Amino acid sequence: MIEIPYLDKKEKIEINPKSSSLKFNQRLISQVLHCLEWRSTVKPGRAKNRSLVRGGGRKPWKQKGTGRARAGSIRSPLFVGGGVTFGPSGEKALKRIPQKMKKLAFAQLMVKKINSKEVYAITGLAVKDNKTKEADKKLKDIARDIMLVIDKKQIPEILPFRNLHYATPVLYEKISPESIVSDKYFIFTDEVIQKLKKDLEN
C-alpha cells in the first residue's frame, strides 16, 4: 500500500497498486522511453538516388569515340540533377509501443514517484479573487518545479496559477513517462486523484 498526502489538510489517500506496478522493471521503462524519444526526434528527409530521379533513361553519348568518359545516364551522382550518393533514406521502421506496456510503465514510474514523496494531492484550486498571490500561498509548501495535474473542467480555475514560474498545468491524460522521470513534483487535484487511484489499482 502507498499513500499520497494532501497539501491543504492532514489526510492521506491510500492506494493499493497491482503487484506488477510495484516491481520496477528497468528494461521495460528504458524501452518505452526510448520509443517515445525516437518519436519526438526530427527524422532526416529522404533523398532520391539515381534509380528514383526522373529521367536519364537514354545513354547521353555513345560509349566510344567521343573522348569523354563513358556514361550510362545523366541521372548519375556525377551529374548536376542526378541522384544523391549515401543520402538520407527516411525512417523505415516505426517504433510502436503496445498499450499494455505504456500503461505498465506509467504505473511503475508513478509508484516510484509516490514512494519518493514527490506526489501530493490538493482539495481544490479555487482562490480568492483569482489572484496569483493567493495561488502562490496555496503552493507555498512546495515552491519548486511542479506539474499541476488537472481535469478539463478545471481549466478556468488554473488561470491564477499561470504566472507562477514553477507551476506547469497539465491534463491528466497528457502526462508522459518523460515528465514522470523528471525532477518535478506532481500535485493532483481531487478530480484526477481518483483517476490515478483507479489506474494504479486496476
C-alpha positions, 0 to 999 in steps of 0.5 A: 500500500502507498499513500499520497498526502494532501497539501491543504489538510492532514489526510492521506489517500491510500492506494493499493497498486497491482503487484506488477506496478510495484516491481520496477522493471528497468528494461521495460521503462528504458524501452518505452522511453526510448520509443517515445524519444525516437518519436519526438526526434526530427527524422532526416528527409529522404533523398532520391538516388539515381534509380528514383530521379526522373529521367536519364533513361537514354545513354547521353553519348555513345560509349566510344569515340567521343573522348569523354568518359563513358556514361550510362545516364545523366541521372548519375551522382556525377551529374548536376540533377542526378541522384544523391550518393549515401543520402538520407533514406527516411525512417523505415521502421516505426517504433510502436509501443503496445498499450499494455506496456505504456500503461505498465510503465506509467504505473511503475514510474508513478509508484516510484514517484509516490514512494519518493514523496514527490506526489501530493494531492490538493482539495481544490484550486479555487482562490480568492479573487483569482489572484496569483498571490493567493495561488502562490500561498496555496503552493507555498509548501512546495515552491519548486518545479511542479506539474499541476495535474488537472481535469478539463473542467478545471481549466478556468480555475488554473488561470491564477496559477499561470504566472507562477514560474514553477507551476506547469498545468497539465491534463491528466491524460497528457502526462508522459513517462518523460515528465514522470522521470523528471525532477518535478513534483506532481500535485493532483487535484481531487478530480484526477486523484481518483483517476490515478487511484483507479489506474494504479489499482486496476 
